Amino acid sequence: MRAVITVIGKDTVGILAKVSGICLEYNANVIEVTQSVLQDLFAMIMLVDISELNRNYTELSDRMSLLGTELGLHIHTMHEDIFNAMHRI
């Protein structure tokens, strides 16, 4: 199982480190990351393996949202099943 984590907001030092630190805390393995800084806007998409989570997926998603609030960013975590269902015809 995988999840897609998106992060958007004003660029500051340590965003990637903080998001990946939460992945570590929840035992979510980072598979792939792409990020860009467009002027002062930070944008990142992260694909993580959630098959070995040490806590509930909902807790991970809520924790990412809380981090977003703390940092003034929008962080959204979407389970791969939901992502795939949204993009099927």
PyMOL Python script that loads the backbone (N, CA, C, O; Angstrom):
from pymol import cmd

cmd.read_pdbstr("""\
ATOM      1  N   MET A   1       0.838  -1.182   0.000  1.00  0.00           N
ATOM      2  CA  MET A   1       0.000   0.000   0.000  1.00  0.00           C
ATOM      3  C   MET A   1       0.881   1.242   0.000  1.00  0.00           C
ATOM      4  O   MET A   1       1.947   1.278   0.614  1.00  0.00           O
ATOM      5  N   ARG A   2       0.409   2.239  -0.695  1.00  0.00           N
ATOM      6  CA  ARG A   2       1.160   3.488  -0.774  1.00  0.00           C
ATOM      7  C   ARG A   2       0.232   4.670  -0.535  1.00  0.00           C
ATOM      8  O   ARG A   2      -0.993   4.553  -0.591  1.00  0.00           O
ATOM      9  N   ALA A   3       0.855   5.809  -0.269  1.00  0.00           N
ATOM     10  CA  ALA A   3       0.114   7.057  -0.119  1.00  0.00           C
ATOM     11  C   ALA A   3       0.892   8.156  -0.825  1.00  0.00           C
ATOM     12  O   ALA A   3       2.110   8.077  -0.981  1.00  0.00           O
ATOM     13  N   VAL A   4       0.171   9.171  -1.244  1.00  0.00           N
ATOM     14  CA  VAL A   4       0.762  10.351  -1.867  1.00  0.00           C
ATOM     15  C   VAL A   4       0.607  11.506  -0.895  1.00  0.00           C
ATOM     16  O   VAL A   4      -0.496  11.802  -0.434  1.00  0.00           O
ATOM     17  N   ILE A   5       1.725  12.157  -0.586  1.00  0.00           N
ATOM     18  CA  ILE A   5       1.716  13.323   0.301  1.00  0.00           C
ATOM     19  C   ILE A   5       2.086  14.537  -0.533  1.00  0.00           C
ATOM     20  O   ILE A   5       3.128  14.549  -1.189  1.00  0.00           O
ATOM     21  N   THR A   6       1.239  15.556  -0.510  1.00  0.00           N
ATOM     22  CA  THR A   6       1.548  16.797  -1.216  1.00  0.00           C
ATOM     23  C   THR A   6       1.731  17.920  -0.205  1.00  0.00           C
ATOM     24  O   THR A   6       1.034  17.992   0.807  1.00  0.00           O
ATOM     25  N   VAL A   7       2.677  18.788  -0.505  1.00  0.00           N
ATOM     26  CA  VAL A   7       2.984  19.924   0.374  1.00  0.00           C
ATOM     27  C   VAL A   7       3.078  21.166  -0.503  1.00  0.00           C
ATOM     28  O   VAL A   7       3.786  21.174  -1.509  1.00  0.00           O
ATOM     29  N   ILE A   8       2.359  22.212  -0.113  1.00  0.00           N
ATOM     30  CA  ILE A   8       2.391  23.473  -0.849  1.00  0.00           C
ATOM     31  C   ILE A   8       2.392  24.615   0.146  1.00  0.00           C
ATOM     32  O   ILE A   8       1.637  24.600   1.118  1.00  0.00           O
ATOM     33  N   GLY A   9       3.235  25.601  -0.094  1.00  0.00           N
ATOM     34  CA  GLY A   9       3.244  26.773   0.762  1.00  0.00           C
ATOM     35  C   GLY A   9       4.512  27.583   0.605  1.00  0.00           C
ATOM     36  O   GLY A   9       5.331  27.316  -0.274  1.00  0.00           O
ATOM     37  N   LYS A  10       4.664  28.568   1.459  1.00  0.00           N
ATOM     38  CA  LYS A  10       5.845  29.434   1.427  1.00  0.00           C
ATOM     39  C   LYS A  10       7.079  28.616   1.793  1.00  0.00           C
ATOM     40  O   LYS A  10       7.073  27.854   2.760  1.00  0.00           O
ATOM     41  N   ASP A  11       8.131  28.786   1.006  1.00  0.00           N
ATOM     42  CA  ASP A  11       9.359  28.027   1.216  1.00  0.00           C
ATOM     43  C   ASP A  11      10.075  28.472   2.490  1.00  0.00           C
ATOM     44  O   ASP A  11      10.277  29.663   2.724  1.00  0.00           O
ATOM     45  N   THR A  12      10.449  27.497   3.297  1.00  0.00           N
ATOM     46  CA  THR A  12      11.270  27.731   4.483  1.00  0.00           C
ATOM     47  C   THR A  12      12.245  26.562   4.621  1.00  0.00           C
ATOM     48  O   THR A  12      12.062  25.511   4.007  1.00  0.00           O
ATOM     49  N   VAL A  13      13.252  26.755   5.411  1.00  0.00           N
ATOM     50  CA  VAL A  13      14.258  25.716   5.632  1.00  0.00           C
ATOM     51  C   VAL A  13      13.642  24.551   6.418  1.00  0.00           C
ATOM     52  O   VAL A  13      12.939  24.767   7.405  1.00  0.00           O
ATOM     53  N   GLY A  14      13.906  23.327   5.978  1.00  0.00           N
ATOM     54  CA  GLY A  14      13.559  22.141   6.742  1.00  0.00           C
ATOM     55  C   GLY A  14      12.222  21.488   6.465  1.00  0.00           C
ATOM     56  O   GLY A  14      11.839  20.566   7.184  1.00  0.00           O
ATOM     57  N   ILE A  15      11.492  21.931   5.446  1.00  0.00           N
ATOM     58  CA  ILE A  15      10.182  21.337   5.180  1.00  0.00           C
ATOM     59  C   ILE A  15      10.325  19.849   4.867  1.00  0.00           C
ATOM     60  O   ILE A  15       9.641  19.021   5.468  1.00  0.00           O
ATOM     61  N   LEU A  16      11.200  19.510   3.943  1.00  0.00           N
ATOM     62  CA  LEU A  16      11.395  18.107   3.572  1.00  0.00           C
ATOM     63  C   LEU A  16      11.825  17.283   4.781  1.00  0.00           C
ATOM     64  O   LEU A  16      11.350  16.163   4.969  1.00  0.00           O
ATOM     65  N   ALA A  17      12.711  17.825   5.591  1.00  0.00           N
ATOM     66  CA  ALA A  17      13.192  17.110   6.780  1.00  0.00           C
ATOM     67  C   ALA A  17      12.059  16.849   7.771  1.00  0.00           C
ATOM     68  O   ALA A  17      11.980  15.768   8.353  1.00  0.00           O
ATOM     69  N   LYS A  18      11.189  17.829   7.962  1.00  0.00           N
ATOM     70  CA  LYS A  18      10.091  17.662   8.925  1.00  0.00           C
ATOM     71  C   LYS A  18       9.053  16.655   8.432  1.00  0.00           C
ATOM     72  O   LYS A  18       8.564  15.836   9.210  1.00  0.00           O
ATOM     73  N   VAL A  19       8.720  16.712   7.162  1.00  0.00           N
ATOM     74  CA  VAL A  19       7.747  15.768   6.606  1.00  0.00           C
ATOM     75  C   VAL A  19       8.322  14.349   6.617  1.00  0.00           C
ATOM     76  O   VAL A  19       7.641  13.405   7.017  1.00  0.00           O
ATOM     77  N   SER A  20       9.567  14.200   6.179  1.00  0.00           N
ATOM     78  CA  SER A  20      10.170  12.866   6.177  1.00  0.00           C
ATOM     79  C   SER A  20      10.410  12.365   7.603  1.00  0.00           C
ATOM     80  O   SER A  20      10.409  11.156   7.833  1.00  0.00           O
ATOM     81  N   GLY A  21      10.615  13.262   8.555  1.00  0.00           N
ATOM     82  CA  GLY A  21      10.749  12.873   9.956  1.00  0.00           C
ATOM     83  C   GLY A  21       9.474  12.239  10.498  1.00  0.00           C
ATOM     84  O   GLY A  21       9.528  11.283  11.271  1.00  0.00           O
ATOM     85  N   ILE A  22       8.335  12.773  10.091  1.00  0.00           N
ATOM     86  CA  ILE A  22       7.062  12.168  10.494  1.00  0.00           C
ATOM     87  C   ILE A  22       6.903  10.809   9.818  1.00  0.00           C
ATOM     88  O   ILE A  22       6.407   9.864  10.432  1.00  0.00           O
ATOM     89  N   CYS A  23       7.318  10.709   8.566  1.00  0.00           N
ATOM     90  CA  CYS A  23       7.277   9.403   7.890  1.00  0.00           C
ATOM     91  C   CYS A  23       8.103   8.391   8.679  1.00  0.00           C
ATOM     92  O   CYS A  23       7.670   7.255   8.875  1.00  0.00           O
ATOM     93  N   LEU A  24       9.275   8.791   9.128  1.00  0.00           N
ATOM     94  CA  LEU A  24      10.119   7.918   9.947  1.00  0.00           C
ATOM     95  C   LEU A  24       9.403   7.510  11.230  1.00  0.00           C
ATOM     96  O   LEU A  24       9.394   6.337  11.602  1.00  0.00           O
ATOM     97  N   GLU A  25       8.809   8.482  11.894  1.00  0.00           N
ATOM     98  CA  GLU A  25       8.105   8.239  13.153  1.00  0.00           C
ATOM     99  C   GLU A  25       6.988   7.199  12.999  1.00  0.00           C
ATOM    100  O   GLU A  25       6.745   6.405  13.907  1.00  0.00           O
ATOM    101  N   TYR A  26       6.315   7.210  11.847  1.00  0.00           N
ATOM    102  CA  TYR A  26       5.203   6.304  11.596  1.00  0.00           C
ATOM    103  C   TYR A  26       5.613   5.068  10.790  1.00  0.00           C
ATOM    104  O   TYR A  26       4.768   4.239  10.453  1.00  0.00           O
ATOM    105  N   ASN A  27       6.893   4.946  10.485  1.00  0.00           N
ATOM    106  CA  ASN A  27       7.441   3.830   9.713  1.00  0.00           C
ATOM    107  C   ASN A  27       6.887   3.784   8.292  1.00  0.00           C
ATOM    108  O   ASN A  27       6.644   2.708   7.746  1.00  0.00           O
ATOM    109  N   ALA A  28       6.690   4.950   7.703  1.00  0.00           N
ATOM    110  CA  ALA A  28       6.275   5.068   6.308  1.00  0.00           C
ATOM    111  C   ALA A  28       7.545   5.279   5.480  1.00  0.00           C
ATOM    112  O   ALA A  28       8.256   6.265   5.673  1.00  0.00           O
ATOM    113  N   ASN A  29       7.824   4.367   4.572  1.00  0.00           N
ATOM    114  CA  ASN A  29       9.048   4.419   3.789  1.00  0.00           C
ATOM    115  C   ASN A  29       8.890   5.344   2.580  1.00  0.00           C
ATOM    116  O   ASN A  29       7.999   5.140   1.755  1.00  0.00           O
ATOM    117  N   VAL A  30       9.741   6.347   2.473  1.00  0.00           N
ATOM    118  CA  VAL A  30       9.703   7.275   1.344  1.00  0.00           C
ATOM    119  C   VAL A  30      10.261   6.562   0.116  1.00  0.00           C
ATOM    120  O   VAL A  30      11.411   6.123   0.110  1.00  0.00           O
ATOM    121  N   ILE A  31       9.437   6.455  -0.916  1.00  0.00           N
ATOM    122  CA  ILE A  31       9.828   5.783  -2.151  1.00  0.00           C
ATOM    123  C   ILE A  31      10.369   6.780  -3.165  1.00  0.00           C
ATOM    124  O   ILE A  31      11.394   6.541  -3.803  1.00  0.00           O
ATOM    125  N   GLU A  32       9.673   7.892  -3.304  1.00  0.00           N
ATOM    126  CA  GLU A  32      10.062   8.875  -4.314  1.00  0.00           C
ATOM    127  C   GLU A  32       9.617  10.264  -3.871  1.00  0.00           C
ATOM    128  O   GLU A  32       8.569  10.428  -3.246  1.00  0.00           O
ATOM    129  N   VAL A  33      10.436  11.264  -4.211  1.00  0.00           N
ATOM    130  CA  VAL A  33      10.133  12.651  -3.865  1.00  0.00           C
ATOM    131  C   VAL A  33      10.461  13.531  -5.057  1.00  0.00           C
ATOM    132  O   VAL A  33      11.502  13.375  -5.696  1.00  0.00           O
ATOM    133  N   THR A  34       9.566  14.451  -5.345  1.00  0.00           N
ATOM    134  CA  THR A  34       9.865  15.506  -6.294  1.00  0.00           C
ATOM    135  C   THR A  34       9.470  16.822  -5.635  1.00  0.00           C
ATOM    136  O   THR A  34       8.406  16.926  -5.024  1.00  0.00           O
ATOM    137  N   GLN A  35      10.323  17.814  -5.762  1.00  0.00           N
ATOM    138  CA  GLN A  35      10.022  19.111  -5.156  1.00  0.00           C
ATOM    139  C   GLN A  35      10.550  20.222  -6.034  1.00  0.00           C
ATOM    140  O   GLN A  35      11.502  20.042  -6.792  1.00  0.00           O
ATOM    141  N   SER A  36       9.922  21.362  -5.920  1.00  0.00           N
ATOM    142  CA  SER A  36      10.330  22.552  -6.657  1.00  0.00           C
ATOM    143  C   SER A  36      10.104  23.772  -5.784  1.00  0.00           C
ATOM    144  O   SER A  36       9.207  23.805  -4.942  1.00  0.00           O
ATOM    145  N   VAL A  37      10.927  24.754  -6.006  1.00  0.00           N
ATOM    146  CA  VAL A  37      10.710  26.063  -5.394  1.00  0.00           C
ATOM    147  C   VAL A  37      10.494  27.033  -6.545  1.00  0.00           C
ATOM    148  O   VAL A  37      11.384  27.237  -7.372  1.00  0.00           O
ATOM    149  N   LEU A  38       9.312  27.627  -6.594  1.00  0.00           N
ATOM    150  CA  LEU A  38       8.944  28.577  -7.635  1.00  0.00           C
ATOM    151  C   LEU A  38       8.865  29.945  -6.988  1.00  0.00           C
ATOM    152  O   LEU A  38       7.885  30.267  -6.316  1.00  0.00           O
ATOM    153  N   GLN A  39       9.896  30.746  -7.188  1.00  0.00           N
ATOM    154  CA  GLN A  39      10.090  31.995  -6.473  1.00  0.00           C
ATOM    155  C   GLN A  39      10.137  31.684  -4.985  1.00  0.00           C
ATOM    156  O   GLN A  39      11.132  31.125  -4.524  1.00  0.00           O
ATOM    157  N   ASP A  40       9.118  32.015  -4.220  1.00  0.00           N
ATOM    158  CA  ASP A  40       9.132  31.690  -2.789  1.00  0.00           C
ATOM    159  C   ASP A  40       8.097  30.628  -2.431  1.00  0.00           C
ATOM    160  O   ASP A  40       7.805  30.422  -1.253  1.00  0.00           O
ATOM    161  N   LEU A  41       7.535  29.947  -3.446  1.00  0.00           N
ATOM    162  CA  LEU A  41       6.526  28.916  -3.231  1.00  0.00           C
ATOM    163  C   LEU A  41       7.171  27.535  -3.294  1.00  0.00           C
ATOM    164  O   LEU A  41       7.837  27.194  -4.272  1.00  0.00           O
ATOM    165  N   PHE A  42       6.967  26.743  -2.239  1.00  0.00           N
ATOM    166  CA  PHE A  42       7.484  25.382  -2.162  1.00  0.00           C
ATOM    167  C   PHE A  42       6.387  24.410  -2.577  1.00  0.00           C
ATOM    168  O   PHE A  42       5.251  24.520  -2.115  1.00  0.00           O
ATOM    169  N   ALA A  43       6.721  23.460  -3.445  1.00  0.00           N
ATOM    170  CA  ALA A  43       5.766  22.428  -3.864  1.00  0.00           C
ATOM    171  C   ALA A  43       6.481  21.082  -3.847  1.00  0.00           C
ATOM    172  O   ALA A  43       7.574  20.942  -4.395  1.00  0.00           O
ATOM    173  N   MET A  44       5.854  20.094  -3.213  1.00  0.00           N
ATOM    174  CA  MET A  44       6.464  18.767  -3.131  1.00  0.00           C
ATOM    175  C   MET A  44       5.390  17.693  -3.256  1.00  0.00           C
ATOM    176  O   MET A  44       4.278  17.833  -2.745  1.00  0.00           O
ATOM    177  N   ILE A  45       5.754  16.618  -3.950  1.00  0.00           N
ATOM    178  CA  ILE A  45       4.938  15.411  -4.001  1.00  0.00           C
ATOM    179  C   ILE A  45       5.826  14.274  -3.531  1.00  0.00           C
ATOM    180  O   ILE A  45       6.944  14.099  -4.017  1.00  0.00           O
ATOM    181  N   MET A  46       5.317  13.503  -2.581  1.00  0.00           N
ATOM    182  CA  MET A  46       6.079  12.408  -1.992  1.00  0.00           C
ATOM    183  C   MET A  46       5.238  11.135  -2.084  1.00  0.00           C
ATOM    184  O   MET A  46       4.064  11.133  -1.714  1.00  0.00           O
ATOM    185  N   LEU A  47       5.837  10.064  -2.575  1.00  0.00           N
ATOM    186  CA  LEU A  47       5.187   8.759  -2.601  1.00  0.00           C
ATOM    187  C   LEU A  47       5.790   7.927  -1.483  1.00  0.00           C
ATOM    188  O   LEU A  47       7.008   7.763  -1.423  1.00  0.00           O
ATOM    189  N   VAL A  48       4.950   7.399  -0.592  1.00  0.00           N
ATOM    190  CA  VAL A  48       5.442   6.637   0.550  1.00  0.00           C
ATOM    191  C   VAL A  48       4.764   5.269   0.621  1.00  0.00           C
ATOM    192  O   VAL A  48       3.586   5.120   0.298  1.00  0.00           O
ATOM    193  N   ASP A  49       5.536   4.286   1.050  1.00  0.00           N
ATOM    194  CA  ASP A  49       5.022   2.938   1.289  1.00  0.00           C
ATOM    195  C   ASP A  49       4.460   2.909   2.706  1.00  0.00           C
ATOM    196  O   ASP A  49       5.185   3.156   3.670  1.00  0.00           O
ATOM    197  N   ILE A  50       3.177   2.611   2.830  1.00  0.00           N
ATOM    198  CA  ILE A  50       2.525   2.614   4.147  1.00  0.00           C
ATOM    199  C   ILE A  50       2.151   1.206   4.602  1.00  0.00           C
ATOM    200  O   ILE A  50       1.366   1.043   5.537  1.00  0.00           O
ATOM    201  N   SER A  51       2.706   0.195   3.949  1.00  0.00           N
ATOM    202  CA  SER A  51       2.337  -1.185   4.285  1.00  0.00           C
ATOM    203  C   SER A  51       2.874  -1.634   5.642  1.00  0.00           C
ATOM    204  O   SER A  51       2.376  -2.603   6.215  1.00  0.00           O
ATOM    205  N   GLU A  52       3.880  -0.939   6.158  1.00  0.00           N
ATOM    206  CA  GLU A  52       4.476  -1.319   7.445  1.00  0.00           C
ATOM    207  C   GLU A  52       4.264  -0.264   8.531  1.00  0.00           C
ATOM    208  O   GLU A  52       5.055  -0.179   9.470  1.00  0.00           O
ATOM    209  N   LEU A  53       3.201   0.542   8.410  1.00  0.00           N
ATOM    210  CA  LEU A  53       2.948   1.580   9.407  1.00  0.00           C
ATOM    211  C   LEU A  53       2.861   0.983  10.810  1.00  0.00           C
ATOM    212  O   LEU A  53       2.318  -0.105  11.004  1.00  0.00           O
ATOM    213  N   ASN A  54       3.402   1.710  11.776  1.00  0.00           N
ATOM    214  CA  ASN A  54       3.331   1.245  13.164  1.00  0.00           C
ATOM    215  C   ASN A  54       2.123   1.838  13.900  1.00  0.00           C
ATOM    216  O   ASN A  54       1.909   1.559  15.079  1.00  0.00           O
ATOM    217  N   ARG A  55       1.341   2.654  13.195  1.00  0.00           N
ATOM    218  CA  ARG A  55       0.104   3.227  13.719  1.00  0.00           C
ATOM    219  C   ARG A  55      -0.907   3.292  12.591  1.00  0.00           C
ATOM    220  O   ARG A  55      -0.593   2.953  11.450  1.00  0.00           O
ATOM    221  N   ASN A  56      -2.086   3.714  12.895  1.00  0.00           N
ATOM    222  CA  ASN A  56      -3.163   3.810  11.935  1.00  0.00           C
ATOM    223  C   ASN A  56      -2.857   4.850  10.864  1.00  0.00           C
ATOM    224  O   ASN A  56      -2.258   5.886  11.152  1.00  0.00           O
ATOM    225  N   TYR A  57      -3.271   4.572   9.622  1.00  0.00           N
ATOM    226  CA  TYR A  57      -3.070   5.514   8.514  1.00  0.00           C
ATOM    227  C   TYR A  57      -3.710   6.871   8.808  1.00  0.00           C
ATOM    228  O   TYR A  57      -3.137   7.912   8.486  1.00  0.00           O
ATOM    229  N   THR A  58      -4.887   6.860   9.413  1.00  0.00           N
ATOM    230  CA  THR A  58      -5.581   8.109   9.734  1.00  0.00           C
ATOM    231  C   THR A  58      -4.745   8.975  10.664  1.00  0.00           C
ATOM    232  O   THR A  58      -4.742  10.199  10.536  1.00  0.00           O
ATOM    233  N   GLU A  59      -4.037   8.353  11.598  1.00  0.00           N
ATOM    234  CA  GLU A  59      -3.162   9.109  12.500  1.00  0.00           C
ATOM    235  C   GLU A  59      -2.041   9.787  11.725  1.00  0.00           C
ATOM    236  O   GLU A  59      -1.696  10.935  12.004  1.00  0.00           O
ATOM    237  N   LEU A  60      -1.472   9.082  10.753  1.00  0.00           N
ATOM    238  CA  LEU A  60      -0.422   9.671   9.912  1.00  0.00           C
ATOM    239  C   LEU A  60      -0.974  10.870   9.150  1.00  0.00           C
ATOM    240  O   LEU A  60      -0.357  11.935   9.125  1.00  0.00           O
ATOM    241  N   SER A  61      -2.122  10.695   8.537  1.00  0.00           N
ATOM    242  CA  SER A  61      -2.739  11.773   7.769  1.00  0.00           C
ATOM    243  C   SER A  61      -3.037  12.985   8.652  1.00  0.00           C
ATOM    244  O   SER A  61      -2.768  14.121   8.262  1.00  0.00           O
ATOM    245  N   ASP A  62      -3.588  12.745   9.829  1.00  0.00           N
ATOM    246  CA  ASP A  62      -3.898  13.836  10.755  1.00  0.00           C
ATOM    247  C   ASP A  62      -2.628  14.534  11.223  1.00  0.00           C
ATOM    248  O   ASP A  62      -2.602  15.758  11.353  1.00  0.00           O
ATOM    249  N   ARG A  63      -1.581  13.765  11.474  1.00  0.00           N
ATOM    250  CA  ARG A  63      -0.305  14.352  11.927  1.00  0.00           C
ATOM    251  C   ARG A  63       0.305  15.222  10.845  1.00  0.00           C
ATOM    252  O   ARG A  63       0.864  16.277  11.142  1.00  0.00           O
ATOM    253  N   MET A  64       0.207  14.796   9.595  1.00  0.00           N
ATOM    254  CA  MET A  64       0.715  15.612   8.482  1.00  0.00           C
ATOM    255  C   MET A  64      -0.081  16.910   8.372  1.00  0.00           C
ATOM    256  O   MET A  64       0.495  17.977   8.158  1.00  0.00           O
ATOM    257  N   SER A  65      -1.389  16.822   8.516  1.00  0.00           N
ATOM    258  CA  SER A  65      -2.226  18.032   8.472  1.00  0.00           C
ATOM    259  C   SER A  65      -1.863  18.988   9.599  1.00  0.00           C
ATOM    260  O   SER A  65      -1.799  20.200   9.395  1.00  0.00           O
ATOM    261  N   LEU A  66      -1.629  18.447  10.776  1.00  0.00           N
ATOM    262  CA  LEU A  66      -1.235  19.263  11.924  1.00  0.00           C
ATOM    263  C   LEU A  66       0.106  19.953  11.661  1.00  0.00           C
ATOM    264  O   LEU A  66       0.272  21.133  11.970  1.00  0.00           O
ATOM    265  N   LEU A  67       1.056  19.215  11.093  1.00  0.00           N
ATOM    266  CA  LEU A  67       2.344  19.831  10.741  1.00  0.00           C
ATOM    267  C   LEU A  67       2.129  20.971   9.762  1.00  0.00           C
ATOM    268  O   LEU A  67       2.751  22.025   9.886  1.00  0.00           O
ATOM    269  N   GLY A  68       1.258  20.768   8.796  1.00  0.00           N
ATOM    270  CA  GLY A  68       0.955  21.832   7.837  1.00  0.00           C
ATOM    271  C   GLY A  68       0.433  23.077   8.527  1.00  0.00           C
ATOM    272  O   GLY A  68       0.841  24.191   8.198  1.00  0.00           O
ATOM    273  N   THR A  69      -0.459  22.895   9.474  1.00  0.00           N
ATOM    274  CA  THR A  69      -0.994  24.023  10.235  1.00  0.00           C
ATOM    275  C   THR A  69       0.116  24.724  11.017  1.00  0.00           C
ATOM    276  O   THR A  69       0.190  25.952  11.043  1.00  0.00           O
ATOM    277  N   GLU A  70       0.970  23.932  11.649  1.00  0.00           N
ATOM    278  CA  GLU A  70       2.082  24.498  12.435  1.00  0.00           C
ATOM    279  C   GLU A  70       3.043  25.312  11.569  1.00  0.00           C
ATOM    280  O   GLU A  70       3.567  26.333  12.015  1.00  0.00           O
ATOM    281  N   LEU A  71       3.275  24.863  10.333  1.00  0.00           N
ATOM    282  CA  LEU A  71       4.255  25.514   9.456  1.00  0.00           C
ATOM    283  C   LEU A  71       3.629  26.506   8.477  1.00  0.00           C
ATOM    284  O   LEU A  71       4.345  27.159   7.718  1.00  0.00           O
ATOM    285  N   GLY A  72       2.309  26.625   8.486  1.00  0.00           N
ATOM    286  CA  GLY A  72       1.635  27.511   7.546  1.00  0.00           C
ATOM    287  C   GLY A  72       1.644  26.963   6.127  1.00  0.00           C
ATOM    288  O   GLY A  72       1.700  27.721   5.159  1.00  0.00           O
ATOM    289  N   LEU A  73       1.587  25.641   6.012  1.00  0.00           N
ATOM    290  CA  LEU A  73       1.598  24.958   4.718  1.00  0.00           C
ATOM    291  C   LEU A  73       0.305  24.177   4.547  1.00  0.00           C
ATOM    292  O   LEU A  73      -0.426  23.943   5.510  1.00  0.00           O
ATOM    293  N   HIS A  74       0.034  23.782   3.324  1.00  0.00           N
ATOM    294  CA  HIS A  74      -1.065  22.845   3.072  1.00  0.00           C
ATOM    295  C   HIS A  74      -0.426  21.484   2.813  1.00  0.00           C
ATOM    296  O   HIS A  74       0.253  21.298   1.804  1.00  0.00           O
ATOM    297  N   ILE A  75      -0.641  20.534   3.719  1.00  0.00           N
ATOM    298  CA  ILE A  75      -0.120  19.174   3.556  1.00  0.00           C
ATOM    299  C   ILE A  75      -1.307  18.235   3.485  1.00  0.00           C
ATOM    300  O   ILE A  75      -2.135  18.183   4.394  1.00  0.00           O
ATOM    301  N   HIS A  76      -1.376  17.495   2.390  1.00  0.00           N
ATOM    302  CA  HIS A  76      -2.482  16.569   2.170  1.00  0.00           C
ATOM    303  C   HIS A  76      -1.917  15.165   1.954  1.00  0.00           C
ATOM    304  O   HIS A  76      -0.981  14.979   1.177  1.00  0.00           O
ATOM    305  N   THR A  77      -2.484  14.193   2.636  1.00  0.00           N
ATOM    306  CA  THR A  77      -2.073  12.796   2.507  1.00  0.00           C
ATOM    307  C   THR A  77      -3.240  12.008   1.925  1.00  0.00           C
ATOM    308  O   THR A  77      -4.338  12.007   2.481  1.00  0.00           O
ATOM    309  N   MET A  78      -2.993  11.335   0.801  1.00  0.00           N
ATOM    310  CA  MET A  78      -4.054  10.586   0.139  1.00  0.00           C
ATOM    311  C   MET A  78      -3.624   9.135  -0.052  1.00  0.00           C
ATOM    312  O   MET A  78      -2.573   8.861  -0.631  1.00  0.00           O
ATOM    313  N   HIS A  79      -4.437   8.218   0.436  1.00  0.00           N
ATOM    314  CA  HIS A  79      -4.187   6.790   0.268  1.00  0.00           C
ATOM    315  C   HIS A  79      -4.243   6.456  -1.223  1.00  0.00           C
ATOM    316  O   HIS A  79      -5.073   6.997  -1.952  1.00  0.00           O
ATOM    317  N   GLU A  80      -3.375   5.580  -1.663  1.00  0.00           N
ATOM    318  CA  GLU A  80      -3.311   5.190  -3.073  1.00  0.00           C
ATOM    319  C   GLU A  80      -4.664   4.686  -3.587  1.00  0.00           C
ATOM    320  O   GLU A  80      -5.021   4.967  -4.731  1.00  0.00           O
ATOM    321  N   ASP A  81      -5.411   3.960  -2.782  1.00  0.00           N
ATOM    322  CA  ASP A  81      -6.716   3.440  -3.219  1.00  0.00           C
ATOM    323  C   ASP A  81      -7.671   4.576  -3.585  1.00  0.00           C
ATOM    324  O   ASP A  81      -8.395   4.484  -4.577  1.00  0.00           O
ATOM    325  N   ILE A  82      -7.674   5.630  -2.800  1.00  0.00           N
ATOM    326  CA  ILE A  82      -8.539   6.782  -3.087  1.00  0.00           C
ATOM    327  C   ILE A  82      -8.047   7.491  -4.340  1.00  0.00           C
ATOM    328  O   ILE A  82      -8.840   7.859  -5.207  1.00  0.00           O
ATOM    329  N   PHE A  83      -6.739   7.680  -4.429  1.00  0.00           N
ATOM    330  CA  PHE A  83      -6.138   8.324  -5.600  1.00  0.00           C
ATOM    331  C   PHE A  83      -6.517   7.567  -6.874  1.00  0.00           C
ATOM    332  O   PHE A  83      -6.928   8.174  -7.863  1.00  0.00           O
ATOM    333  N   ASN A  84      -6.377   6.242  -6.847  1.00  0.00           N
ATOM    334  CA  ASN A  84      -6.703   5.427  -8.027  1.00  0.00           C
ATOM    335  C   ASN A  84      -8.189   5.472  -8.351  1.00  0.00           C
ATOM    336  O   ASN A  84      -8.562   5.552  -9.521  1.00  0.00           O
ATOM    337  N   ALA A  85      -9.036   5.422  -7.339  1.00  0.00           N
ATOM    338  CA  ALA A  85     -10.470   5.461  -7.562  1.00  0.00           C
ATOM    339  C   ALA A  85     -10.907   6.787  -8.186  1.00  0.00           C
ATOM    340  O   ALA A  85     -11.828   6.812  -9.003  1.00  0.00           O
ATOM    341  N   MET A  86     -10.267   7.862  -7.816  1.00  0.00           N
ATOM    342  CA  MET A  86     -10.608   9.182  -8.355  1.00  0.00           C
ATOM    343  C   MET A  86     -10.222   9.312  -9.819  1.00  0.00           C
ATOM    344  O   MET A  86     -10.800  10.122 -10.543  1.00  0.00           O
ATOM    345  N   HIS A  87      -9.257   8.528 -10.259  1.00  0.00           N
ATOM    346  CA  HIS A  87      -8.752   8.677 -11.620  1.00  0.00           C
ATOM    347  C   HIS A  87      -9.155   7.539 -12.554  1.00  0.00           C
ATOM    348  O   HIS A  87      -8.591   7.387 -13.638  1.00  0.00           O
ATOM    349  N   ARG A  88     -10.124   6.751 -12.132  1.00  0.00           N
ATOM    350  CA  ARG A  88     -10.674   5.707 -13.002  1.00  0.00           C
ATOM    351  C   ARG A  88     -11.898   6.242 -13.723  1.00  0.00           C
ATOM    352  O   ARG A  88     -12.649   7.065 -13.200  1.00  0.00           O
ATOM    353  N   ILE A  89     -12.068   5.762 -14.907  1.00  0.00           N
ATOM    354  CA  ILE A  89     -13.250   6.176 -15.675  1.00  0.00           C
ATOM    355  C   ILE A  89     -14.333   5.148 -15.496  1.00  0.00           C
ATOM    356  O   ILE A  89     -15.421   5.294 -16.054  1.00  0.00           O
TER     357      ILE A  89
END
""", "prot")
cmd.dss("prot")
cmd.show_as("cartoon", "prot")
cmd.util.cbc("prot")
cmd.orient("prot")
